[in-house]
Amino acid sequence: MIEIQKKLERDAYDVAAIKANNMFVKTTDDNRGSETNEGIILIKKTIPLVANKIREYLTSKNLRGKAFATREPIMDYLDNEETLAYIVLSSIMNNTLNSWNNKYPPYSVPLLTVARSILNYIKQEYKLECFRGDAPRLDKYIDKKYKKLSVRRRTSKKMMIGKKKLSLGDPDNIQGMTLGIHLIDAVIKADAGICKVDTIRTKNKKKRSMLKLTDVAIHIIEQMKDLSPFFTYSYPIFVVKPKEWTEFSGTGGYFEDFLSVDVVKMHNDRVNRKMVKGYFDAHPKFTKRYLNIVNSVQRVPWKVNTKVLDVLEKVYSNHIVDYTKEYTMLGGLPDDDLPSPYDVVTSVAYDEANPKPYIEYRDNIMKLEDKFNTIKSKSLVMKLALSTARKYKDYAEIYFSYQVDFRGRLYPIQPHLNPQGAKTVKSLLMFAEGKALDTDKAIRWFMIHGANVYGYDKLLYDERIKKMEEMKDELISYAKEPLANLGWTEAEEPYIFLAWCFEFAAWIDDPIHFKSHIPVALDATCSGLQIYSGLMKDDKGASAVNVVNHNGNTKIADIYGDVAVCVNSYLETQDYPKEFTYTTSDKKEHTVNFSAIGCSMVGKINRKITKRNVMTFPYNVSAFGMKDQLMDDILDDYEGTSKQFWLKEAEKWQVATFLSKLNYRGIGEVVEGAVVCRDFLKSLTKDVIEMGEHIFYRTPIFGFPVVHRIVKYNTSRVTTSLAKLSIRVPTTQLDAKKMINGIAPNYIHSLDATLMFRTVERLLQRGVTSFALIHDSYGVHAADTDKLAEEVREAYIELFEDEPLFSFVEQTAPFKALEADKLIIGDLDLNKVRSSDYIFS
């Protein structure tokens, strides 16, 4: 099997190499070599040098007469030399990387061909500017250079230079060709090491000047071409257990050594990587313990759920559409067989006297285009997952390898089909090992899982089980004929629910010999707020997110609903600002009547409207960000329908602004401790940055090293009418804004990763070996779910009993220790967590 695995790895490389080469050839043969990775790297590397040399040429006082007239058409690039450098370098790359059907030696082209290409590029850019009714660079240059002339004479000068620009590409324009040669000469004299001029003899023994890339440039291109397959390499799923991680760097579990992968993804930040790698290297006990958990998750054998795969393939091959929903196939699958937006939206003619209807029409077209692009993207992801599932469906066992991000969160390396995929993708996978439902607890958790994925996860456990028992005959019918009995499509997670129905029917048919293979997942209730509640020892916050039992265990806490109750209360009592004033770009003040909007929404706010804002609050979403979430993800579903719950005359952004303020306030009222802790983390980070330091800390229990260090970049943007290029160079200066805004989500995510790793470690010690893990959702066999329920609570207690917030402060800002001590609410009894039924449910 190892030889089969090696072949899969080599085949994946071969496919990536062919794909990369085909892309390179197609792009260069289309005369777009500047758009290849190779071309972009060479251009970015040499732009500053070439721009400096071009400036010397444009500012030289030694040019007179014809020499001055030669450069006059490009003098408006003075102070915009980088733009002209980009044009020249792009022309060089486009021409030298083009194979020209082997007419010329590799990486070379006649000098005059490149010169003419540069001139045509300049001419084309000017024509595009004129077409748009504007030539700002030329206008600015004329006004500055000839400011003493009258407006009429300056206009005449502009027209004269414009005429020269438009004649640049003419074959008989000797001055133009001379200009092109001068610009190429600037590249060569810049000592950028990118090109040189060679003289060759043609077949008829005539001399010909050729522009050729230097050996250094060719070497860079060839190196990049060797690396290109790794940019498109699709890591194959394993058919044997992956190689184990033993140190920071490895192969990602693969058996061929051409792959080099770090266990911690560092986003190409060399300084941060060096710090984290150094910590791994210097702490072998930590490394061994930590990597043992990663390796244990990699050893989990999976297999394709062929029953679900069969249904999905039939839905796609027969294009079975769900006519109750737009652009959707059976079970909520995205349908990429989409009409043109212009065929959907009723056309409106432009009326200069009343342009608003036409503007709304164009807005609706653009919204629909965005929606269709999203649907197509989701459809592509699903089809790639299906294709991968087909490839591996006959293997008895398949495996995935894992990395962690810089906060310690676990991610599979393999794309498309993996245990952390979208809901439908997850339904295609099941544990290769089956376990019997041979205890009452195993059966109980199995039934709860069915209820959860159907959508009954807000009910008490006994009520969930009862719902499933009442549906027994329907559940069996779904499993027997899923394309005839479509009730399963009404589930919240249709294909995961269908996977459960297949197992339910098999268990009912033969309970003695049946073995369950599907993961039974327990999910945290708003994980971020659970973490904050533990950090602050906040009993009220803990109760709001089920860390401890809520209302004497007679009701599951619903923080989204609790915030909705607060918002409805503010609306009913009109306890909110009655007006909102804002300033537009023309510096005029405008006032929105919040009172009228508020009165229209009394009693109409539900958990759906508050959920997204509440979920993202722990991760530092601002009131402005909350407004955008409401605009894009919530209000769109209601606007213009019978469900619209706000004043018809009010604009959507006004409603979103109003609601975001109320949601923000409601969250602070329900989980006050989280607000205080989040603000403290930001304040601490600000103080540390002002001292010239970054944040480095080790997480509780394991001591995973987290580097919170974000630097500023010097960004040069080269913009022409034909293309844009951004050149980002990292500095040593810290980006205070990004670090302050990022500390809360990064710290909270590092703690939820710690909770997951400790839970897995405790389960390993109890003999559990199969895991389906997604940050705040942990899955095991139904037979092991009771152990999971126990150990996640013990891990939570262990995580927070040693005051991790104090440890964080001691490591990062000891001078804030007294302030941190005053913050802690301290009324949460962690022992109560053991008896909490719904902390993970």
PyMOL commands that set and color helices and strands:
alter all, ss='L'
color gray80, all
select helices_A, chain A and resi 2-29+33-35+37-59+65-77+81-96+100-102+111-131+136-145+151-166+174-189+215-232+270-282+284-298+306-317+330-332+341-344+356-392+423-426+440-456+461-470+472-480+487-490+494-509+527-536+539-544+551-553+559-573+594-600+607-619+623-638+652-670+672-690+736-765+782-801+804-812+814-823+830-835
alter helices_A, ss='H'
color red, helices_A
select strands_A, chain A and resi 108-110+195-201+207-213+249-250+261-262+302-304+328-329+333-334+402-404+410-412+429-431+435-436+515-516+520-523+579-583+589-593+695-698+705-708+711-719+724-734+772-773+777-780
alter strands_A, ss='S'
color yellow, strands_A
deselect
rebuild
show_as cartoon
